[in-house]
Amino acid sequence: MTVHFQPAASPEACPALVLNADFRPLSYYPLSLWSWQDAIKAVFLDRVNIVSQYERSVRSPTFEMRLPSVVSLKTYIKPSRFPAFTRFNVFLRDRFSCQYCGARDDLTFDHVIPRSKGGTTTWENVVAACSTCNLRKADRLPAEARMLPFRAPWQPTVGDLHHNGRLFPPNYLHESWLDYLYWDSPLEP
C-alpha cells in the first residue's frame, strides 16, 4: 500500500499524542507521542480510539484517512509506581539543574557518597551535578568538600517525574493536545 500526503505535509509534522484509557498521557516527559505510521497501525489493529484528527490526510488507492492527532488506548495500562533508574530520570527528578550550584549546563551525575568510599549507584546516592562541581567535589564526602546538595537524593515515583516533566513542555504542542495536557496549571518550581 502506497500512502501519499496531501500538499506539503511531512510525516514528522503529524505525531499523535497517546493517552491511556483514562485520557491521561502515558508520559509527560518525554511526552507520549507516536509517529503517524504507528498511530494508523494501532487504529487498524483496533488498539486505540481516535480522539482528534489533523486536517491532513493520507490516502491509498482504496481509502483516505485523516491523520490522528490524539489517540486513546482501548485497554488501560497501569503505570508502574517507580521509574527506572537512568541518567535522564535523575536529571528530571533534579529538574535539570546542578544540586550544588543550580547550573543547568553540562550536567553529569555525582555519587554523593563516592563509590571509592562505598557509595552505590542508586536513587538515594546520586544527584545531578554540573561538570565543574563534580570535578571540584571529586571523591570526597559532602562535608569534606563543603558541598551539600540542595536536596537530599530520593527515589521518585512516576507521578513525581510527571510533575517535573510538566515544568519542561516540549517545543511543539498541537492545539488538539491542549485539553489533555496541563502545561498552564500552576506548578511550584
GIMO-V351099 format. One record per pair of residues at least 12 apart in sequence whose ideal C-beta (glycine too) atoms are under 10 Angstrom apart, sorted by the first residue. I is the first residue (numbers start at 1). J is the second residue. Records with the same first field share a line. If there is no record, write none. Layout:
# GIMO-V351099
I = J, J
This chain:
# GIMO-V351099
1 = 58, 60, 61, 62, 63
2 = 58, 59, 60, 61
3 = 36, 37, 40, 57, 58, 59, 60, 63, 65
4 = 57, 58, 59, 60, 61, 64
5 = 36, 56, 57, 58, 59, 67
6 = 55, 56, 57, 58, 59, 64, 66, 67
7 = 56
8 = 56
9 = 36, 54, 55, 56, 57, 58, 67
10 = 36, 56
11 = 35, 36, 37, 58, 67
12 = 35, 36, 172
13 = 36, 54, 56, 67, 172, 174
14 = 35, 36, 37, 39, 53, 54, 55, 56, 58, 66, 67, 68, 69, 174
15 = 31, 32, 33, 34, 35, 36, 38, 39, 54, 67, 68, 69, 172, 174, 177
16 = 32, 33, 34, 35, 36, 37, 38, 39, 40, 42, 43, 48, 50, 51, 52, 53, 54, 67, 68, 69, 70, 71, 174, 176, 177
17 = 31, 32, 33, 34, 39, 51, 52, 68, 69, 70, 71, 72, 173, 174, 176, 177, 178, 180, 181
18 = 31, 32, 33, 34, 38, 39, 42, 48, 68, 70, 71, 72, 73, 180
19 = 32, 48, 49, 51, 70, 71, 72, 73, 177, 180, 181
20 = 32, 72, 73, 75, 76, 77, 78, 79
21 = 48, 49, 72, 73, 74, 75, 76, 77
22 = 72, 73, 76, 77
23 = 49, 51, 70, 72, 73, 179, 180
24 = 72, 76, 79, 162, 180, 181, 182
25 = 70, 162, 165, 166, 177, 180, 181, 182
26 = 73, 77, 79, 162
27 = 79, 83, 158, 161, 162, 165
28 = 92, 158, 161, 162, 163, 164, 165, 166, 167, 168, 169, 170, 181, 182, 183
29 = 88, 89, 92, 161, 162, 163, 164, 165, 166, 167, 168, 169, 170
30 = 88, 92, 165, 168, 170
31 = 165, 168, 169, 170, 172, 173, 177, 181
33 = 170, 172, 174, 177
34 = 48, 68, 71
36 = 54, 56, 58, 67, 68, 69
37 = 58
38 = 71
39 = 67, 68, 69, 70, 71
40 = 58, 65, 67, 68, 71
42 = 68, 71, 73, 74
43 = 65, 68, 71
44 = 65
46 = 74
47 = 71, 73, 74, 75
48 = 68, 70, 71, 72, 73, 74, 75
49 = 68, 70, 71, 72, 73, 74
50 = 65, 66, 67, 68, 69, 70, 71, 72
51 = 68, 69, 70, 71, 72, 176, 177, 179, 180
52 = 66, 68, 69, 70, 71, 72, 174, 175, 176, 177, 179, 180
53 = 65, 66, 67, 68, 69, 70, 71, 176
54 = 66, 67, 68, 69, 70, 174, 176
55 = 67, 69
56 = 69
68 = 176
69 = 174, 175, 176, 177
70 = 174, 176, 177, 179, 180
72 = 180
79 = 157, 158, 159, 162
80 = 157, 158
81 = 157, 158, 159
82 = 123, 155, 156, 157, 158, 160, 161
83 = 123, 155, 156, 157, 158, 159, 160, 161, 162
84 = 158
85 = 121, 122, 123, 126, 155
87 = 107, 108, 109, 126, 128
88 = 161
89 = 123, 156, 158, 160, 161, 164
90 = 107, 109, 110, 121, 123, 126, 127, 128, 129, 153, 156
91 = 104, 107, 108, 109, 127, 128, 164
92 = 128, 156, 160, 161, 162, 163, 164, 165, 167, 168
93 = 123, 126, 127, 128, 151, 153, 154, 155, 156, 160, 161, 164
94 = 107, 109, 126, 127, 128, 129, 149, 150, 151, 153, 156, 164
95 = 128, 151, 164, 165, 167, 168, 189
96 = 128, 164, 167, 168
97 = 128, 129, 130, 150
98 = 110, 127, 128, 129, 130, 131, 132, 133, 134, 149, 150
99 = 112, 126, 127, 128, 129, 130, 133, 147, 148, 149, 150, 151, 152, 153
100 = 127, 128, 129, 130, 132, 133, 134, 136, 137, 142, 145, 147, 148, 149, 150
101 = 129, 130, 132, 133, 136, 147, 150
102 = 130, 133, 150
103 = 128, 129, 130, 131, 132, 133
104 = 128, 130
105 = 130, 131, 132
106 = 129, 130, 131, 132, 133, 134
107 = 128, 129, 130, 131, 133, 134
108 = 128, 129, 130, 131, 132, 133, 134, 135
109 = 121, 125, 126, 127, 128, 129, 134, 153
110 = 125, 126, 127, 128, 129, 130, 131, 133, 134, 135, 137, 138, 142, 147, 149, 153
111 = 125, 126, 127, 129, 134, 137, 139, 153
112 = 124, 125, 126, 127, 129, 137, 141, 142, 147, 148, 149, 152, 153
113 = 125, 126, 139, 141, 142
114 = 137, 138, 139, 140, 141, 142, 144, 145
115 = 139
116 = 138, 139, 140
117 = 139, 140, 141, 144
119 = 139, 141
122 = 153, 155
123 = 153, 154, 155, 156
124 = 152, 153, 154, 155
125 = 152, 153
126 = 153
127 = 142, 149, 150, 151, 152, 153, 154
128 = 149, 153
129 = 147, 149
133 = 145, 147, 149
134 = 147
137 = 149
162 = 182
163 = 187, 188
164 = 187
166 = 181, 182, 183, 184, 185, 187
167 = 183, 187, 188, 189
168 = 183
169 = 181, 182, 183, 184
170 = 183
